[in-house]
Amino acid sequence: MHRAYFLGLVLYLLIGLGRVQAQSVADPDPQRFAKEIDHFIRYDQKNSFPQKAVLFIGSSSIRLWKTHLAFPEVPVINRGFGGSHISDVLFYYEKLVKQYQPQTIVFYAGDNDIAAGKSVEQTVADFKTFVAKVKKDLPFTKIIYLPIKPSLLRWNFWPAMQKVNQAVSNICAADSMLKYVDTASVLLDASGKPDSAFFMEDGLHLNEKGYRKWNACLRPLLK
């Protein structure tokens, strides 16, 4: 009797855990970036932005990327804001994407989403929403998707991140306006784990050597 009760309790807990994991995680408040977005807006009010530019949009991996130095041959706009989710990019889409009418968008986000507990399905769905917005407003704009990177700090999330990357890769393969560029595997060592030589001390963000890897992957497409 006791054994049956114990097994039943374990089954109940496992089912309950599965339900919790299946639930969507609430989007963080996008207003936490209000000051940063206002800075972009004020900058745009005082400066003209290039036409038919390459827009880099996403989280801190975009923000910390010295894109103007990396790609001096192309007009670049960098609108990365650290800690952002795809939901934040969607919230500020009008101000940080649509208004620039870019020729190409380089997109990196989803890293923070998975780390915050969002599911693979939720993260991929948000990316699909972003694509749908761009297709509606900017039908001739190409989107280059940079996969969620493997990192030392978030290595435990890598299985879920890989699933997001694979799902988006499949989406890109079916659409000529989308391009998946593998900037993830180039950060792995011979054993298949993140190479510490490419990361800052925090184990999350890329250092200069890591960005050189990304530059090499992306430069042929931007030319």
N, C-alpha and C positions, 0 to 999 in steps of 0.2 A: 504493500500500500504506500509506504513511504517512498519507495523507489519510483512508483508510478507518479506520485505527486511531484517529486523532484523533476522528473523528465517533463511533466506537463508544464511546470513553472519555467523551465529552461526554454521550452518551445514557445511559450507565451512571450518571454522576454526577447527572444530572437525575432519573432514576428513584429513585436512592438518596435524593436530597433530598426528593422527593415522599413517600417512605416515612417519613422522619424527621418531616416536617411533619404527616403523618397520625396519628402516634402521639400518645397522650394525654400531657399533662404532669402529673407527679405533684402532688398537692395539697400546699401548704406545711403545715408542722406547726401545727395549731390551738393547740397549747399556748403558742405565742408570745404569745397574748393572755390567758394565765392570770391575770395580775395585774389586767388591766382587767376581765375577767369577774368576778373575785372582788370587785372594787369594786362592780359592779352588784348582786351577790348580797348584800353587806353592806348596801348602801343599801336594798334591798328588805326586809331583815330588820328594819330600824329604821323604815321608812316604809311606809304603805299606798299602794298604787297604784290609780288610778281604774278603775272598772268600765266596761265597754263603751268602752274607750279607742281612740284612734287610735295604733297602734304604728308608729313610724318605725324601720326596721331596715336595716342595710347598712354601707357603708364610710364613709370620711371625709366624703363629701359629706353624709351624714346626721349624723355626729358634729358637724360644724362648723355645722350648720343650727340657728339659734335658734328651734326649732319652737314652744316655749312662748310666745314673744313674737309669732311670726308668726301663730299660730292660737289666740288667747286664748279664743275662744268654744267650743273643743272640748277634752275631756280628752286630753292628749297624753303619751305615753311615748316617750322617745328612747333607743334602744339601738344607736347607731352606733358602730363601732369601726374606726379608721383602718387602711387597708392590708388589710382583710379581703377574702377571696374568697367566692363563694357557698358554697363547700365549708365555710368557717368558720361561716357562718350555719347551715348544716345541722348542723355538729358541736355547736353551742351552742343548737340549736333548742328543746330542752326548757326551758332556763334563760332564754332571751331571747325566746321567742315563745309557746310553748304555755302557760306558767304564767299569762300575763297575760290569756288569753281575750279578746283584743281584738275589737272590732267591725269594725275596718278595719285593714289593714296597708298601710303605704306602704313600698315595697321599692325600694332602690337598691343594686345590686351587679353585678359583672361587668366593671366598668372595670379593676380590678386583674387580673382573670382573663386578659383579652385581652392586657394589657400584659405579663403574665408568660409569654406564649406559648401559653396554652390556646387550643384551636380553638373556632370558632363552635359546632360540634356539642357539644363538651364543656360549654361555658358554658350553652347552651340546655338541655341535658340536666339540668344541676344545678338550673336554675330549675324545670324540670318536676318534679324530685324535691321541691323546696320546696313547690310547689303541691300535690302529692299528699299531703304530710304535713299541710298545713293543711286540705285537704279531708277527710282522715280524722279529724283531731282537732277541728277547728273548722269544721264544715260550713256555718255561717251567717256566717262571717267573709269579708269581701270583701278582695281584694288589688288595690292600685293599683300598677302597675308604672311606674316612672320610667325611661325609656330611658337607656342609657349616653350620657353627654354628649360632645359634641365639645369638645376642649380644645387649647390651643396646644401644650402639652408633648407630647401623645399624638396629634397630628394624623395621623401616619403609620399609626396603628392604626385610623383612622376607617372605612376600607372594611370591615374585619372587624366593628367595633362596629356599623356600620349593618346588617350581615347579622344579628347577634344581635337588634337592635332590631326588624327586620322579622319575624323568626321569632317573637319573643314577641308582637308586635302581632297576628300571625295567630292565635296561641293565644288571646289575650285576646278577639279578635273572635268566637270560637266559644264563649265561656263567659261567661254573665251575671254570674258572681261575680268576674270579672277585668276590670280596666280599665286600658287603656294611655293614659297622659297624655303628650302631646308636650311635654316640657320640654327637648328637645334643639334643635329648630330655632330656638327663641326666643333661643338663644345665638349664632347665626350673624349675620354682617354681610351687607351687600348683595351681596357677592361670593361668599357661600356658605361663608365660612371663620369660625372662631371669633373673636368680637369681643372684643378685649383689654379693653374697658371693663367686662366682666363677670367678669374673673378677677383673682386675686391675682398678685403678682409671680412666683410659681412657674409660672404659666401652666397650672396644673392645677386648683386649687381655686377655687371661686366666691368673689367678694367680696360685699359687702352689696348692691350693685346687681344682681349675678347672682341672688342669692337672692330679691330682690324679683320678678324674672321668674318664678322657680319658685313663689313664694307666689301670684302672680296666676293661674297655671295651675291650682294645686291648690285654692285657697280655695273656689271654687264647689262642688266635689265634697264637701269636708269639711263644708260648711254643711248 
